[in-house]
Amino acid sequence: MSRSALRVSLLLLAVLGRAGAGSEHVGQDPPHSSEQGPGHSHWSYEDVEHWGVVYPDCARTSQSPINIDVAKTIFSPHLRPIQLSGYSLPANQKLKLSNNGHTVVLELPESLAITGGYAQQYRAVQLHLHWGSLMGPGSEHTISGHRFAAEIHVVHYNTKYESFQKAMVQPDGLAVLGAFLEVGPRENPYYQEIFEHLNEIEAEGEEVMVSGFNIAGLLPANLKFYFHYNGSLTTPPCYQTVKWTVFNQTVLISREQMSTLARSLRNEDSEPLQNNYRPVQGLNGRWVLASFQTTLSVEKPIPPGRDGSATTEGHSSSSFHAGDVLAVLFGVLFAITALAFLLYIYKHRSQNARLDSPTKSKVIYTAASTENTV
């Protein structure tokens, strides 16, 4: 029997065992070993096509991750900047870092919370990473088909529920902040707080206590611009209870740090823990909202009944009268004259002009134009 078939058989036996154990265990299966700590559940990225057999939610129609087609996103001015609270932790506060066989997990204290950008407050539980290998990238979400080197997920649950276990089965139970990692020219000191300990948790189930630091440093500096959609956990049991925020700005780590992440950990079979990302899932009619306008799309009326949406619809008339036509013609002539004048000035001043210092774009999605790491 192949390893894949054996793993599926073990999964089926586990499900049958839970079914006979009583209804009190419904909804208590760890959604991602990393969500609950270092415990292991018997699924594998090698058997991703079988997840839906054992965990029915994995075969439903609102799954994550997805490909975010920037040209098809819908601008929503109602999406407010994400605001975080309690993310800067003192060095004397210890955090558990572990290898659960699927990823590296940093457990977070409940003092960390999302306090703005969502209709309700969400409390942090943990963060984990998804990555590829030395041969290629491994983010879970993709942007217009582009896969990034790695991706961080910070998992939160709705504070109106008593616990993460109860929240994770509710439609508005979870919120995950996602950000893309790319290779840059220098070491990232915030990620180094995690990466310097990876050699201590090489094997599945190993854990180590690390000093607290500013967790917000792991996320982009700009939390105003992001994509938002309703989806699921990206690992079994794939509950469709996640409100996803995927940030526009990427985070840079050094090439050496990326190599450390890809080479340090082992899975349950004592093989390198790599390519721990789920393939993108179909949108199946879902909307992807953007908190900013992109160069690839224009503002569209937002469908009613969606998160961050409005009920207003665009109504305009396209008929022109003769006076309108004349006004347009005069406007065009004026614009051409002004452009010619500006070109004349630019030509005579360009020789002595100095380049302005580069500034960060405020509304244009630029991450997808970076060097492809495939």
N, C-alpha and C positions, 0 to 999 in steps of 0.2 A: 504494500500500500504506500502511495506517495505521501510525502510530508504534508502536502496541501490537503489531500483527502483525509489524512489522519486528523489534522487540525479541525476540519469541518465536522468530522464524526464526534470529536470531543466537545465541540460547540453544541451539537445537537443533544448529546447526553446531558450537558450542563443545563440546557433549556428544559429538557424533560424533568430533570431533578428539581428545577425551580418550580415547575408547574405542579409537581406533587408535594411541594413543601407548604402550600397554602397561599392564600391571596394576600397575606400580610407583606409579602415581598414584592408585590407589584410596584414598579417604578423605582425600586431600590438598586437595580443593577447599575454598577458604575458606568456612566456615559463615556468615560475615557479614563483609563486608569490614572492619567495625570490629573483628572478632575478630583479624584478622591485620595490621592497620595500614591505610595509606591506599590499598591496592590496590582496584581496582573490579571487580565481577563484574556481568554484564549481566542484571540483573533489576530490576524496578521495582514500587513499590506500586500503580501504575496497572494492572499486569498480575498482581495477586495471585492471580486465579483460574486463571492458567496455570502457577503455580509447580510444581504437581504433575506437569505434563507433562514438564518438564525435570529436576526434582528429585523423584524418586518418594517420598521420605520426607515431603514436604510434603502428600501425600495420604493419609498413614497415620492411625491412629485415636487416637494419644496426643500430639496437637499442642498447641502453646501460641501465643498466650495463651488464657486461659479466663475465663469469668464465674464469680466466686466467690460462689455463693449462700450467704450466711451462715447461713441457716436450715437448710441441708443439710450444713454442715461437721460433722466429727466431732471432738470434743474428745479430745486425746491428752495425758495427763499425762506421757508419756514424751518429749515434745518439749522439749529443754532450751534455755536461752537461747543465742543465737548469740554467740560470742566471737571477737573479731578480734585479730590480732597484727600489729604493724609498720605500722599504718595512718597514724600520725602521721609525716610526712616533713619533713625540714629544708628550709628555703628554698633552700639551696645545691644541692639535688638537682633536676636538671632533668627534666621529663617532656614527652613529645611529645604535642601536641594537634593533631588533624587533622580534615579534612572529607573523608570517603570517598564523598561523593555520596549516601549514605543517612542519615547521622547525624554527630554530632560524637563523636570518640573520644579518650579520654585513656588512653594506655598506662601501665600500672602495673608497678613493679618486683616481682620475685618474692619480695621480703621481706614483702609483704603476704599474709596468709593467714587462713583461717577455721580456728580451732583448737578451737572448741567448738560444740556443737549438731548436728554431723554425726558419723557413726560414724568417718569418716576425715578427714584434713586436706586442705584444698583451697587451692591457691596462686592468687593473683590474676594476671590477664592484662591486663584493660582494663575500662573502664567506658564506657558510652554512654547516650544519652538518646533517648526517643521523645516526640513532642509533637504538638499539633494545629496550630491557626492562630489568628489574632486573632479568628476567628469562632466557635471552639469548641474543646473539650478534645481531648486525644490520648494518654491513657494506653493501654497495650496491654491489661493486665488490667482488669477491671471488678469492682466489688463490688455484688452484688445489682442489676446493671444500671446502676450509676452509673459514669460514666467521669470520671476526674480530668484536671486540666490537662496533666500530663506524667508521665513515669515514668522512673526511673533503673534501669539494670541494671549490676551489678558482676559480671563473669564470672570464674570460677575453674575450675581443673582439678585432678583428683585427683592428689596427689603420688605415688601408687604407680605412675603412668605417667611415662615419661621426658619427655614434652612435651605441649603442648596438642594438637598435631596427632594424636598417638596416643590421647590421652584422649578426644577428642571423638566417637570412634566406639564407645566402650565404654559399656555400660549405666549404669555408675556414674561415668562420666568427668568430668561437669561439674556445677558448682553455681553457680546465679545468685541473687544477692540483689537483690530488686526492692523499690522504694519509690515511693509516689505523691507527686507534687508538687502543691501547691495555691497559689493566690494569697493572700498575707497582707499585713499592714499595713506591713512594713518589709523592707529589703534583707537578703538572706541573704549574709553575708560569705564563706562557703565556696563557694557557687555563683558568687559574683562572681569568684573566682580563675579560673574557666573563662570566664564570660560576657564579661569585659573583653577577652578575646582573640579573640572570635568574628569581629570585623571584620577580623582578620588572616588568617583562613582562609575567606573568603567563597566562593571557588571550589572545586570538587571537586579533590582531590589536594593542596591547599595544607596546610601544616603549620607549627607554630611551637613553640618550646620554652618551657615555662612553669615557674615556680618551684614547688617542692614545698610542700605544705600538709597539714593534717590531713584526710585523705580520709574519715575516719569522720564528719566534720562534714556530709558530703553525705547521710548516712543518718539515720534517726530516732534520737533519743536513747535510746529504749526498744527494745532488741533481744530482749526476752523474749516479746513477743506477736506471733505471725505465723501465716500460713497456709502449708501445705506440701503439695506434690503432685509427681508425676513427669510430666514433659512433654518439650518439645523446644526447640530454638533457634527463635526467632520469625521468622527469615529463612532463605532458602535456604543450605544444603541441608536445613534443618529436621530434623537428626538428633535422634532421640528418646532423648537421653542426658543430660537436664538434671534435676537435683533442684532444684526451685524453692522459694525462700523469699520470700514476699511479706509485707512487714511491715504490721502493723495501724496503727501511727501514721504520719501523713503528715508531709511536710516542707514548710515554707512558704518561698516566694520572693515578691519584690515584683511588682506588676503591671508595672513597668518592666522587670524582669528577664525576665518571661515574654514581654513584647513583643520584647525583644532576641533571645531564643531563637527566636521564631517568624519574625523578619524578617531575620536576619543572614546565613544561609547559602543557597547555591544548589546545585541538583542538577546532574546531568550535562547537562541541557538548558538550563542557566543560568537556570532558573526557581526561584522561592522554594522552599526545602526545608521543606515543611510536611506535616502529616498523615502522618508516617512511622510509622504503626502498623498492625499486621496485625489484621484482624477477629478476634473471639473464636472459638475452635474448640470443637467438642463434647467433652464429658467422656467419652462412650462407656464408661460403667461405672467410670471412675476415682473414687477417693476423694480428697476434699480434707480434710486434717487441720488442726486449729487447736490452738495451744499454750495456748489460754485458752477459757473458756466465754463465750458471748455471750448477750445478752438474747433472742436470737431462736431459740436452740436449747438442747436439754438434752444432758447427757452420754449418749452411746450406747456400747454395747460396741464395741470397735475390732476390725475383722476381722483374723484372723491372716494373717501373711505380708505385711503392708504395712509400709513404712518408718514407724518411730515407733509401731508398733502393739504390742498385747499379745495373748496368746492366751486371756486370761480372758473368760468369757462371763457375762452376768448371769442369775442364777436366783433367783426370789423367788416366794413364795406370796401370793395375793391373798384367801385365805379369812379371814373374820372370825368370831369366836365372840361370844357375848352379852357377855362381860366386855369384849371389845375395843370393842364398840359403846358401852357405858357409859363406858369410859375416854375415847373420842373425844368423847362428848357433854359430859362434865365439862371436857375440855380446851378445847372450843369456848366454853363458858360462861365459863371463866376468861379466855380470850383476849379475849372481848367486854368483860368487866369491866375488864381491864387497859387495853384500848384507850380505853374511856370515861374512865378516870382520866387517861391521858396527854393526851387531848384537852382535858380540863378544865384541866390544868396549862398546856398550850400556850396556851390561850385567854387565861389571866390573865397570862402572861409575854410574849406575843408583842409587846406594845406597847413593851417595853423591850429586846427581844432584838436583838442585833446579828448581821448575817450573817457567817458564817465565811468566811474567804478561800477562793476556789475551789481545788479540788484535782483532780489528774488521775486519771481513772478507771483502775483497775488491771486490770479484767477485761472491761470492756464495750467493744465495738467502736463507736466514735463517728464515725469518718471518714465513713461513708455518710450521716450526718445533716447534714453540712455543706452549705452553699449549692451547688446544682448549677451547674456552670460551663458547661453546654451553652448 
